[in-house]
Amino acid sequence: MFVVNGQEVSITAAAGILGYDQSTLSRKIASLSLPEGSDISHLGKAFYIVNGEKMDIPRAAAVLGYDRYWLSKKLKRCSVPPGSDISHMTPGKRRQ
């Protein structure tokens, strides 16, 4: 059992809440050496709104026409918090 948003939940429930599949969340917890009972709320995936739909960065990048690495970098550079509508963020033309 782990704590997510103040509630004690199973790893399966935690994975659903945080936006991971169970094996990915288990690996993430193991890589951070977090003991059973830890609060893992901070491990949640970042979701953004694109055209009214909630998406993680890889999906949002595909919809907006970005490479996911560059979208992630742009969101950090512009200090865009998770949950924001990023529908307007389309790749600009590059200078030649």
C-alpha positions in Angstrom: 0.0 0.0 0.0 1.1 3.5 -0.8 -0.4 7.0 -0.1 -1.7 9.0 -3.0 -3.5 12.3 -2.4 -3.8 11.6 1.3 -5.4 8.1 0.8 -3.8 4.7 1.3 -4.2 2.8 -1.9 -2.9 -0.4 -3.6 -0.2 -0.1 -6.3 -2.8 -0.9 -8.9 -5.1 1.9 -7.8 -2.1 4.3 -7.4 -1.0 3.5 -11.0 -4.5 4.4 -12.3 -4.6 7.6 -10.3 -1.2 8.7 -11.3 -1.5 7.9 -15.0 0.9 4.9 -15.2 0.5 1.2 -15.9 1.3 -0.9 -12.8 4.7 -2.2 -14.0 6.0 1.3 -14.9 4.9 2.7 -11.5 6.5 -0.3 -9.7 9.8 0.3 -11.5 9.7 4.0 -10.8 9.1 3.3 -7.0 11.9 0.7 -7.0 14.3 3.1 -8.8 13.7 5.7 -6.1 13.9 3.1 -3.3 10.6 4.2 -1.8 9.4 2.0 1.0 5.9 0.6 1.3 3.6 3.2 2.8 5.4 6.2 1.2 3.4 9.1 -0.2 3.9 8.8 -4.0 1.5 11.6 -5.0 4.4 13.6 -6.5 5.1 10.8 -9.0 2.0 11.6 -11.0 2.4 12.2 -14.8 2.0 15.7 -16.0 -1.2 16.1 -18.1 -2.1 19.1 -20.2 -5.2 20.1 -22.1 -5.1 20.1 -25.9 -8.3 20.9 -27.9 -10.4 20.2 -24.8 -8.8 16.8 -24.1 -6.5 15.7 -21.2 -3.2 14.4 -22.6 0.3 13.4 -21.4 3.3 15.0 -23.0 4.0 12.3 -25.7 0.4 12.4 -26.9 0.2 16.2 -26.8 3.5 16.5 -28.7 2.1 14.2 -31.5 -1.1 16.2 -31.7 0.6 19.6 -31.8 3.4 18.5 -34.2 6.3 18.6 -31.7 8.9 16.1 -30.8 8.1 15.1 -27.2 11.5 16.2 -26.0 11.1 19.7 -27.5 7.6 20.1 -26.1 8.7 19.1 -22.7 11.6 21.5 -22.9 9.4 24.4 -24.1 6.9 23.8 -21.3 9.6 24.0 -18.7 11.2 27.0 -20.3 7.9 28.8 -20.4 7.0 27.6 -16.9 3.7 26.1 -18.0 2.1 24.2 -15.1 0.5 20.8 -15.6 -3.2 21.1 -16.2 -2.8 24.1 -18.5 -4.4 24.4 -21.9 -1.6 24.2 -24.4 -3.7 24.0 -27.6 -2.2 27.3 -28.9 1.4 26.0 -28.7 2.2 24.9 -32.2 5.8 24.8 -33.6 6.9 28.1 -35.1 8.9 28.4 -38.3 12.6 28.1 -37.8 15.0 30.8 -39.0 17.1 29.8 -41.9 
